[in-house]
Every structure is written in structure tokens, then in C-alpha cells.
Amino acid sequence: MIFTCIVAGGTGSRMGLDRPKQFAIIKDKPLILYTLEKFLSVSDIDNIYIGCHKDWISYLEGQLELFSLDRSRITVTEGGSDRNETVLNCAQLAESEHPGGGHILITHDAVRPFVSREIILKNIEACKEHRAVGTYVPVTDTVIISGSGQTVDSVPKRSELYAAQTPQTFMLDDLLAAYKNLDDTGKLSMTDTCSAITLTGGKIHMVMGDYKNIKLTTAGDLDIARILL
């Protein structure tokens, strides 16, 4: 079976809103619902787990009903203290509800509403072959390294640099085993879900993403989203 974990557990916002950014209203609809609809459009996905902050679960449930989304494929569950714990909560719930191996888990940020159906399908197909997949785009700006923040230490080759996006997709058993094998230091050093695999010796297969698949973080990003949506 194929599952999705949409990460929506955050509470803070750099947008200056009165709510978490995943619930920002764009054209009379919460941002998270645009993201959710992209995954609902992929019939190969059996169930979508939304890891939501406990204070916003009832609001989210109400919005799902208001916009008449297919509740038969959606499970709202409590998120964790950070992104990685939210993914782990969803992964463990999926495993407990569907015991047995061979399942795929797609993880995605609630605030990336412009993910395409093509990227989702490429993640699924690549995971079947490679078991762990990340979505990336080549970096277009020159990137520098500076330990002091005052002077440039080095300039890595731009042709070797990629920016990570989501989805990030895994065989469910592999991801749970990787989390289990991480020590506290490893867990603290994780920057994304793929880190669970790489920190425990695994390899991530690269799927090309899309520059439009942006993560909405600032008020300026919301302005862009209003135009694109």
C-alpha cells in the first residue's frame, strides 16, 4: 500500500499571522487544503495521514468537512514536537493500522501546495526501485561557505549543488528501522526525513523537482501563492 504523511504540526510563523502558516487563508481556503488536494488526486495513494498540532486538529477536521474532501482516505493525527517527530508519528500509525511489509510512505510539507502530480508519481515509481527517494532541483545561485559570517571561506562547485524539496519517499519499514537506529545526536542533527536514511548508512535516489514547488515561509511567499493559485 502507498501512504502519504503531510507534515502540518508547526505553530510558529514568520508571516506575522494569527495562525500557523499551513492554515493561512488563500482565496477563502486554508493553504493546507491545496496541498492535500494534490495527493487526493493520485488514486494510487491509499491513505493520507496529516500530522497536525493538537490545538488545530478540530479546526482542520471542520475544514475537511466544509470543503467536502474525501474523508475515507484521510486520517488526522497529532503531530510531534518537531518535523521529524511528526513524520515518525504518522509512520508508526500507518504501520500499526496496516501491519506487514512492502508499504511506501510519501512525506511532504503542508506548505508546498504547488507540488505536481508528476513529481508525486515519479517519487512512487523511484521508491519501488530504489527504496529511498528525495526530490531536488539544481541550485541556480552561487553558494559560498563562511564559518564566521564575515568573510568567504570557499565557493563550492555550483554544478554539484542541489536544493532539497519534498516529497521525500521511503519504504515504510526502512524508514522506521532508520529512526530506531538513530542515537540522540543523530536525531538532533537531522535536517530532513532523508537524513534518517543517510545517517544510518543508506543512499537516497534523486528525483528532479520543479522550481515552482516552493515552500511558503514568508509573507512574500504568500503573495506569490495568491498569484499562482
TILUMKOL-38621 format. One line per field, with one value per residue: residue number from 1; residue in three letters; x, y, z of N, C-alpha, C in turn. Coordinates in steps of 0.1 Angstrom, whole numbers, padded with zeros to 4 digits, always signed. Example, Ala and Ser with C-alpha at 12.3 -4.5 7.8 and 13.67 -1.06 7.14 Angstrom:
! residues 2
num: [1, 2]
residu: [Ala, Ser]
n_c1: [+0132, +0128]
n_c2: [-0057, -0022]
n_c3: [+0078, +0071]
ca_c1: [+0123, +0137]
ca_c2: [-0045, -0011]
ca_c3: [+0078, +0071]
c_c1: [+0132, +0129]
c_c2: [-0033, +0000]
c_c3: [+0078, +0079]
! end
This chain:
! residues 229
num: [1, 2, 3, 4, 5, 6, 7, 8, 9, 10, 11, 12, 13, 14, 15, 16, 17, 18, 19, 20, 21, 22, 23, 24, 25, 26, 27, 28, 29, 30, 31, 32, 33, 34, 35, 36, 37, 38, 39, 40, 41, 42, 43, 44, 45, 46, 47, 48, 49, 50, 51, 52, 53, 54, 55, 56, 57, 58, 59, 60, 61, 62, 63, 64, 65, 66, 67, 68, 69, 70, 71, 72, 73, 74, 75, 76, 77, 78, 79, 80, 81, 82, 83, 84, 85, 86, 87, 88, 89, 90, 91, 92, 93, 94, 95, 96, 97, 98, 99, 100, 101, 102, 103, 104, 105, 106, 107, 108, 109, 110, 111, 112, 113, 114, 115, 116, 117, 118, 119, 120, 121, 122, 123, 124, 125, 126, 127, 128, 129, 130, 131, 132, 133, 134, 135, 136, 137, 138, 139, 140, 141, 142, 143, 144, 145, 146, 147, 148, 149, 150, 151, 152, 153, 154, 155, 156, 157, 158, 159, 160, 161, 162, 163, 164, 165, 166, 167, 168, 169, 170, 171, 172, 173, 174, 175, 176, 177, 178, 179, 180, 181, 182, 183, 184, 185, 186, 187, 188, 189, 190, 191, 192, 193, 194, 195, 196, 197, 198, 199, 200, 201, 202, 203, 204, 205, 206, 207, 208, 209, 210, 211, 212, 213, 214, 215, 216, 217, 218, 219, 220, 221, 222, 223, 224, 225, 226, 227, 228, 229]
residu: [Met, Ile, Phe, Thr, Cys, Ile, Val, Ala, Gly, Gly, Thr, Gly, Ser, Arg, Met, Gly, Leu, Asp, Arg, Pro, Lys, Gln, Phe, Ala, Ile, Ile, Lys, Asp, Lys, Pro, Leu, Ile, Leu, Tyr, Thr, Leu, Glu, Lys, Phe, Leu, Ser, Val, Ser, Asp, Ile, Asp, Asn, Ile, Tyr, Ile, Gly, Cys, His, Lys, Asp, Trp, Ile, Ser, Tyr, Leu, Glu, Gly, Gln, Leu, Glu, Leu, Phe, Ser, Leu, Asp, Arg, Ser, Arg, Ile, Thr, Val, Thr, Glu, Gly, Gly, Ser, Asp, Arg, Asn, Glu, Thr, Val, Leu, Asn, Cys, Ala, Gln, Leu, Ala, Glu, Ser, Glu, His, Pro, Gly, Gly, Gly, His, Ile, Leu, Ile, Thr, His, Asp, Ala, Val, Arg, Pro, Phe, Val, Ser, Arg, Glu, Ile, Ile, Leu, Lys, Asn, Ile, Glu, Ala, Cys, Lys, Glu, His, Arg, Ala, Val, Gly, Thr, Tyr, Val, Pro, Val, Thr, Asp, Thr, Val, Ile, Ile, Ser, Gly, Ser, Gly, Gln, Thr, Val, Asp, Ser, Val, Pro, Lys, Arg, Ser, Glu, Leu, Tyr, Ala, Ala, Gln, Thr, Pro, Gln, Thr, Phe, Met, Leu, Asp, Asp, Leu, Leu, Ala, Ala, Tyr, Lys, Asn, Leu, Asp, Asp, Thr, Gly, Lys, Leu, Ser, Met, Thr, Asp, Thr, Cys, Ser, Ala, Ile, Thr, Leu, Thr, Gly, Gly, Lys, Ile, His, Met, Val, Met, Gly, Asp, Tyr, Lys, Asn, Ile, Lys, Leu, Thr, Thr, Ala, Gly, Asp, Leu, Asp, Ile, Ala, Arg, Ile, Leu, Leu]
n_c1: [+0008, +0003, +0011, +0007, +0023, +0015, +0030, +0021, +0025, +0035, +0036, +0046, +0052, +0067, +0053, +0038, +0012, -0021, -0022, -0009, +0012, +0004, -0023, -0030, -0051, -0060, -0076, -0101, -0097, -0080, -0044, -0033, -0052, -0050, -0026, -0033, -0052, -0038, -0026, -0048, -0057, -0042, -0048, -0034, -0026, -0033, -0040, -0039, -0021, -0023, -0002, -0009, -0008, -0020, -0037, -0050, -0064, -0092, -0101, -0090, -0103, -0129, -0126, -0121, -0146, -0161, -0152, -0158, -0141, -0126, -0130, -0126, -0101, -0084, -0066, -0064, -0040, -0022, +0005, +0042, +0068, +0085, +0094, +0105, +0096, +0069, +0067, +0075, +0055, +0033, +0043, +0045, +0018, +0007, +0019, +0010, -0018, -0017, -0003, +0026, +0050, +0063, +0051, +0048, +0058, +0051, +0064, +0056, +0057, +0032, +0031, +0039, +0022, +0023, +0033, +0036, +0015, +0030, +0055, +0049, +0041, +0065, +0081, +0069, +0073, +0101, +0107, +0098, +0118, +0143, +0140, +0145, +0139, +0145, +0134, +0148, +0162, +0185, +0209, +0207, +0219, +0251, +0267, +0282, +0306, +0309, +0324, +0326, +0307, +0314, +0335, +0344, +0349, +0351, +0341, +0319, +0315, +0290, +0277, +0275, +0257, +0226, +0192, +0171, +0138, +0104, +0081, +0096, +0104, +0098, +0104, +0083, +0091, +0119, +0123, +0112, +0130, +0154, +0149, +0148, +0174, +0188, +0208, +0206, +0222, +0223, +0196, +0192, +0207, +0194, +0182, +0162, +0138, +0151, +0176, +0175, +0179, +0204, +0221, +0222, +0235, +0224, +0214, +0201, +0180, +0178, +0152, +0141, +0129, +0108, +0110, +0089, +0078, +0077, +0084, +0063, +0071, +0075, +0059, +0060, +0062, +0036, +0022, +0031, +0020, -0008, -0010, -0003, -0021]
n_c2: [-0012, +0024, +0053, +0086, +0111, +0142, +0169, +0190, +0201, +0224, +0255, +0280, +0311, +0329, +0348, +0366, +0361, +0353, +0326, +0293, +0289, +0270, +0271, +0295, +0317, +0315, +0327, +0322, +0297, +0273, +0271, +0245, +0228, +0230, +0217, +0191, +0184, +0179, +0154, +0138, +0136, +0116, +0085, +0062, +0064, +0052, +0061, +0091, +0106, +0132, +0150, +0170, +0199, +0196, +0216, +0226, +0206, +0202, +0224, +0218, +0194, +0204, +0220, +0202, +0189, +0211, +0217, +0194, +0172, +0140, +0120, +0093, +0086, +0100, +0106, +0123, +0131, +0136, +0158, +0159, +0171, +0183, +0185, +0160, +0143, +0144, +0132, +0106, +0099, +0097, +0076, +0055, +0052, +0045, +0020, +0006, +0004, -0009, -0036, -0055, -0059, -0040, -0015, +0018, +0051, +0084, +0115, +0149, +0185, +0205, +0231, +0233, +0238, +0236, +0213, +0189, +0165, +0148, +0148, +0136, +0110, +0102, +0100, +0078, +0057, +0056, +0050, +0024, +0010, +0020, +0024, +0045, +0079, +0113, +0146, +0170, +0201, +0216, +0240, +0274, +0298, +0312, +0297, +0303, +0294, +0302, +0304, +0323, +0342, +0366, +0367, +0351, +0317, +0295, +0285, +0264, +0241, +0250, +0233, +0209, +0212, +0209, +0218, +0207, +0195, +0186, +0160, +0135, +0101, +0068, +0033, +0020, +0003, +0005, +0032, +0034, +0016, +0030, +0053, +0040, +0032, +0055, +0075, +0099, +0121, +0118, +0122, +0149, +0161, +0159, +0172, +0169, +0144, +0125, +0125, +0106, +0082, +0085, +0090, +0066, +0050, +0046, +0051, +0078, +0081, +0103, +0124, +0146, +0178, +0207, +0241, +0256, +0244, +0255, +0262, +0277, +0303, +0329, +0362, +0373, +0351, +0341, +0361, +0355, +0330, +0336, +0347, +0326, +0307]
n_c3: [+0000, -0004, +0013, +0025, +0043, +0055, +0066, +0092, +0117, +0129, +0148, +0150, +0131, +0105, +0091, +0103, +0110, +0125, +0130, +0124, +0095, +0077, +0078, +0067, +0050, +0016, -0011, +0002, +0013, +0034, +0032, +0035, +0024, -0003, -0008, +0002, -0017, -0040, -0034, -0030, -0055, -0067, -0074, -0067, -0041, -0010, +0016, +0034, +0058, +0081, +0100, +0126, +0147, +0180, +0189, +0167, +0154, +0156, +0141, +0116, +0110, +0107, +0085, +0065, +0063, +0056, +0030, +0017, +0013, +0005, +0030, +0035, +0028, +0044, +0073, +0103, +0126, +0157, +0156, +0162, +0184, +0167, +0132, +0124, +0144, +0139, +0114, +0122, +0140, +0122, +0105, +0123, +0130, +0105, +0102, +0123, +0117, +0094, +0093, +0083, +0056, +0028, +0023, +0011, +0020, +0015, +0022, +0029, +0029, +0044, +0035, +0009, -0017, -0044, -0055, -0081, -0098, -0114, -0101, -0077, -0087, -0099, -0076, -0063, -0082, -0083, -0057, -0055, -0069, -0058, -0030, -0012, -0016, -0027, -0035, -0057, -0069, -0092, -0078, -0085, -0079, -0070, -0043, -0012, +0014, +0047, +0078, +0097, +0090, +0081, +0063, +0032, +0030, +0012, -0021, -0032, -0060, -0082, -0099, -0086, -0066, -0051, -0043, -0017, -0019, -0011, -0022, -0001, -0002, +0010, +0016, +0040, +0062, +0061, +0068, +0094, +0106, +0103, +0119, +0144, +0147, +0151, +0172, +0200, +0193, +0165, +0158, +0166, +0147, +0123, +0093, +0075, +0065, +0049, +0060, +0081, +0068, +0054, +0076, +0088, +0071, +0046, +0011, -0009, -0036, -0063, -0074, -0099, -0092, -0092, -0099, -0093, -0071, -0044, -0010, +0012, +0033, +0041, +0044, +0019, +0003, +0005, -0010, -0035, -0038, -0038, -0063, -0080, -0074]
ca_c1: [+0000, +0010, +0006, +0013, +0023, +0016, +0036, +0014, +0025, +0042, +0028, +0052, +0051, +0074, +0045, +0031, -0002, -0027, -0023, +0002, +0012, -0003, -0037, -0032, -0063, -0058, -0089, -0111, -0094, -0067, -0033, -0030, -0061, -0045, -0016, -0040, -0059, -0028, -0023, -0060, -0058, -0034, -0056, -0025, -0023, -0044, -0044, -0031, -0020, -0020, +0003, -0014, -0007, -0032, -0046, -0056, -0070, -0106, -0102, -0087, -0114, -0140, -0124, -0122, -0160, -0167, -0149, -0163, -0129, -0128, -0125, -0123, -0087, -0077, -0065, -0058, -0034, -0014, +0019, +0051, +0074, +0092, +0090, +0109, +0087, +0056, +0068, +0076, +0041, +0025, +0048, +0041, +0004, +0004, +0024, +0001, -0030, -0015, +0009, +0031, +0059, +0061, +0044, +0055, +0054, +0055, +0064, +0055, +0054, +0019, +0032, +0043, +0010, +0025, +0038, +0028, +0011, +0041, +0066, +0044, +0042, +0079, +0086, +0064, +0080, +0115, +0108, +0097, +0131, +0155, +0136, +0145, +0139, +0143, +0132, +0158, +0165, +0199, +0210, +0210, +0227, +0264, +0267, +0295, +0307, +0316, +0323, +0324, +0296, +0320, +0343, +0341, +0360, +0352, +0329, +0317, +0311, +0276, +0272, +0274, +0248, +0211, +0183, +0161, +0123, +0096, +0081, +0107, +0096, +0106, +0098, +0079, +0099, +0132, +0123, +0111, +0142, +0164, +0146, +0151, +0188, +0195, +0210, +0201, +0230, +0218, +0182, +0193, +0214, +0186, +0177, +0150, +0135, +0161, +0187, +0173, +0184, +0218, +0228, +0223, +0243, +0216, +0215, +0189, +0179, +0174, +0142, +0142, +0117, +0103, +0113, +0076, +0074, +0083, +0079, +0058, +0077, +0074, +0047, +0062, +0058, +0021, +0018, +0033, +0010, -0021, -0010, -0002, -0033]
ca_c2: [+0000, +0036, +0062, +0100, +0119, +0156, +0175, +0202, +0202, +0236, +0265, +0293, +0317, +0341, +0355, +0376, +0357, +0349, +0312, +0286, +0293, +0260, +0274, +0308, +0316, +0320, +0326, +0317, +0283, +0272, +0266, +0230, +0220, +0230, +0206, +0179, +0180, +0173, +0140, +0131, +0134, +0105, +0073, +0051, +0066, +0045, +0069, +0103, +0110, +0146, +0152, +0183, +0203, +0192, +0228, +0229, +0194, +0204, +0233, +0211, +0185, +0212, +0225, +0190, +0187, +0223, +0216, +0181, +0163, +0125, +0116, +0079, +0084, +0110, +0104, +0134, +0126, +0146, +0159, +0158, +0184, +0189, +0179, +0146, +0135, +0143, +0121, +0093, +0096, +0092, +0064, +0044, +0050, +0037, +0007, -0001, +0002, -0018, -0044, -0062, -0051, -0036, -0003, +0031, +0063, +0097, +0126, +0162, +0197, +0211, +0245, +0232, +0234, +0235, +0200, +0184, +0151, +0142, +0146, +0126, +0097, +0099, +0095, +0065, +0047, +0055, +0043, +0009, +0005, +0024, +0023, +0058, +0089, +0127, +0155, +0180, +0209, +0222, +0253, +0283, +0309, +0308, +0295, +0304, +0288, +0311, +0300, +0335, +0351, +0379, +0365, +0339, +0306, +0288, +0286, +0250, +0240, +0250, +0221, +0197, +0216, +0208, +0222, +0197, +0198, +0174, +0148, +0125, +0089, +0057, +0021, +0023, -0005, +0011, +0045, +0031, +0010, +0040, +0061, +0032, +0030, +0068, +0079, +0112, +0130, +0118, +0128, +0163, +0166, +0157, +0184, +0165, +0130, +0117, +0123, +0093, +0071, +0088, +0089, +0052, +0043, +0043, +0060, +0084, +0083, +0117, +0127, +0160, +0185, +0218, +0254, +0262, +0236, +0263, +0261, +0290, +0305, +0343, +0369, +0375, +0338, +0341, +0369, +0347, +0319, +0341, +0349, +0313, +0299]
ca_c3: [+0000, -0005, +0022, +0025, +0056, +0053, +0079, +0095, +0131, +0134, +0154, +0148, +0118, +0102, +0083, +0111, +0110, +0138, +0129, +0117, +0081, +0069, +0078, +0061, +0040, +0003, -0018, +0011, +0017, +0041, +0024, +0036, +0016, -0017, -0008, +0003, -0029, -0049, -0031, -0032, -0070, -0071, -0069, -0062, -0027, -0003, +0027, +0037, +0073, +0083, +0114, +0129, +0161, +0187, +0190, +0154, +0149, +0154, +0130, +0103, +0108, +0103, +0071, +0056, +0061, +0049, +0016, +0012, +0009, +0007, +0043, +0035, +0025, +0052, +0088, +0110, +0138, +0164, +0152, +0172, +0188, +0155, +0119, +0123, +0152, +0133, +0104, +0129, +0145, +0111, +0101, +0133, +0129, +0093, +0104, +0133, +0111, +0082, +0096, +0072, +0049, +0014, +0022, +0008, +0027, +0009, +0032, +0022, +0037, +0041, +0029, -0005, -0024, -0059, -0059, -0092, -0098, -0120, -0091, -0068, -0093, -0100, -0063, -0061, -0090, -0080, -0044, -0058, -0073, -0050, -0016, -0006, -0027, -0024, -0047, -0057, -0081, -0092, -0073, -0096, -0074, -0064, -0028, -0005, +0027, +0056, +0092, +0106, +0086, +0078, +0051, +0024, +0032, +0000, -0030, -0038, -0074, -0083, -0107, -0077, -0055, -0053, -0032, -0014, -0018, -0008, -0014, +0002, -0002, +0016, +0021, +0054, +0071, +0061, +0075, +0108, +0111, +0104, +0131, +0156, +0149, +0153, +0186, +0202, +0185, +0151, +0157, +0167, +0135, +0111, +0087, +0068, +0067, +0042, +0069, +0088, +0059, +0052, +0089, +0092, +0061, +0034, +0000, -0014, -0050, -0066, -0084, -0102, -0087, -0100, -0092, -0088, -0059, -0034, +0004, +0016, +0046, +0045, +0039, +0004, -0004, +0004, -0021, -0047, -0038, -0042, -0077, -0087, -0071]
c_c1: [+0009, +0003, +0013, +0012, +0025, +0019, +0030, +0014, +0030, +0031, +0033, +0050, +0059, +0066, +0037, +0016, -0007, -0028, -0011, +0001, +0005, -0018, -0040, -0043, -0059, -0070, -0099, -0109, -0081, -0056, -0032, -0040, -0057, -0035, -0023, -0046, -0050, -0026, -0036, -0063, -0051, -0041, -0047, -0023, -0036, -0049, -0034, -0032, -0016, -0015, +0001, -0011, -0021, -0042, -0054, -0063, -0085, -0109, -0100, -0098, -0126, -0139, -0125, -0137, -0166, -0164, -0151, -0152, -0132, -0122, -0122, -0108, -0078, -0078, -0058, -0053, -0026, +0000, +0029, +0057, +0082, +0088, +0093, +0100, +0073, +0056, +0068, +0062, +0033, +0030, +0044, +0026, +0000, +0008, +0015, -0013, -0029, -0003, +0013, +0040, +0055, +0054, +0053, +0050, +0060, +0054, +0064, +0051, +0040, +0020, +0039, +0031, +0011, +0032, +0029, +0025, +0023, +0052, +0061, +0045, +0056, +0085, +0081, +0071, +0094, +0117, +0107, +0110, +0143, +0152, +0137, +0148, +0138, +0141, +0141, +0157, +0179, +0198, +0214, +0219, +0241, +0262, +0281, +0295, +0315, +0314, +0321, +0312, +0301, +0328, +0341, +0353, +0362, +0340, +0328, +0312, +0296, +0270, +0270, +0264, +0234, +0204, +0173, +0147, +0117, +0086, +0095, +0100, +0104, +0097, +0095, +0088, +0113, +0133, +0121, +0123, +0153, +0162, +0150, +0166, +0196, +0197, +0206, +0209, +0225, +0205, +0183, +0200, +0206, +0181, +0164, +0148, +0145, +0173, +0187, +0180, +0199, +0226, +0230, +0228, +0236, +0219, +0201, +0190, +0173, +0163, +0142, +0128, +0114, +0105, +0100, +0072, +0080, +0076, +0075, +0062, +0075, +0061, +0048, +0059, +0043, +0016, +0020, +0023, -0004, -0022, -0011, -0014, -0046]
c_c2: [+0013, +0046, +0076, +0105, +0134, +0163, +0189, +0205, +0215, +0246, +0279, +0298, +0329, +0350, +0366, +0374, +0354, +0334, +0306, +0288, +0282, +0262, +0288, +0307, +0323, +0317, +0318, +0302, +0282, +0266, +0251, +0223, +0220, +0218, +0193, +0174, +0174, +0158, +0132, +0128, +0122, +0092, +0062, +0052, +0061, +0054, +0080, +0106, +0124, +0147, +0167, +0186, +0201, +0204, +0231, +0217, +0196, +0214, +0226, +0201, +0193, +0217, +0213, +0187, +0199, +0222, +0203, +0172, +0149, +0120, +0101, +0076, +0093, +0106, +0116, +0129, +0137, +0146, +0158, +0171, +0191, +0181, +0164, +0137, +0134, +0132, +0107, +0089, +0090, +0078, +0052, +0041, +0041, +0023, -0001, -0004, -0008, -0026, -0052, -0053, -0047, -0023, +0009, +0042, +0075, +0108, +0140, +0173, +0202, +0224, +0244, +0228, +0233, +0223, +0195, +0169, +0143, +0139, +0136, +0112, +0093, +0094, +0081, +0054, +0046, +0048, +0028, +0003, +0008, +0025, +0036, +0069, +0103, +0134, +0167, +0188, +0215, +0236, +0263, +0295, +0303, +0307, +0296, +0297, +0298, +0307, +0311, +0343, +0364, +0378, +0352, +0329, +0299, +0289, +0272, +0251, +0240, +0238, +0209, +0200, +0215, +0212, +0211, +0202, +0186, +0173, +0142, +0112, +0077, +0044, +0022, +0016, +0001, +0023, +0042, +0024, +0020, +0049, +0053, +0032, +0044, +0070, +0093, +0123, +0130, +0124, +0143, +0169, +0165, +0170, +0181, +0150, +0121, +0115, +0111, +0082, +0073, +0086, +0075, +0044, +0041, +0054, +0066, +0086, +0096, +0117, +0142, +0167, +0196, +0231, +0260, +0255, +0243, +0260, +0275, +0293, +0320, +0349, +0371, +0362, +0337, +0349, +0362, +0336, +0324, +0343, +0336, +0305, +0305]
c_c3: [+0000, +0004, +0020, +0039, +0052, +0066, +0081, +0110, +0137, +0139, +0151, +0133, +0116, +0093, +0090, +0111, +0124, +0139, +0123, +0102, +0073, +0069, +0073, +0050, +0027, -0005, -0010, +0015, +0023, +0031, +0023, +0027, +0001, -0018, -0007, -0009, -0039, -0047, -0032, -0047, -0075, -0065, -0064, -0047, -0019, +0009, +0030, +0052, +0074, +0098, +0117, +0144, +0168, +0188, +0178, +0147, +0146, +0142, +0117, +0100, +0102, +0088, +0061, +0053, +0053, +0034, +0010, +0006, +0012, +0020, +0044, +0034, +0034, +0067, +0094, +0123, +0145, +0159, +0164, +0176, +0177, +0143, +0119, +0132, +0147, +0122, +0111, +0134, +0133, +0106, +0110, +0132, +0117, +0095, +0113, +0126, +0099, +0084, +0084, +0064, +0035, +0012, +0018, +0015, +0020, +0020, +0025, +0032, +0033, +0034, +0016, -0014, -0039, -0064, -0071, -0091, -0104, -0110, -0081, -0074, -0095, -0087, -0060, -0069, -0087, -0066, -0046, -0062, -0064, -0035, -0008, -0016, -0021, -0037, -0046, -0070, -0080, -0086, -0084, -0092, -0070, -0049, -0023, +0009, +0036, +0071, +0101, +0102, +0082, +0065, +0045, +0026, +0019, -0008, -0037, -0053, -0075, -0090, -0098, -0066, -0060, -0041, -0030, -0013, -0011, -0020, -0012, +0005, +0002, +0016, +0036, +0064, +0072, +0069, +0090, +0114, +0113, +0116, +0144, +0158, +0151, +0168, +0188, +0194, +0170, +0149, +0157, +0154, +0122, +0106, +0079, +0070, +0060, +0051, +0078, +0081, +0058, +0065, +0093, +0080, +0048, +0023, -0004, -0029, -0053, -0077, -0086, -0099, -0097, -0092, -0087, -0075, -0047, -0020, +0008, +0031, +0050, +0039, +0023, -0003, -0005, -0007, -0034, -0049, -0042, -0057, -0084, -0085, -0077]
! end
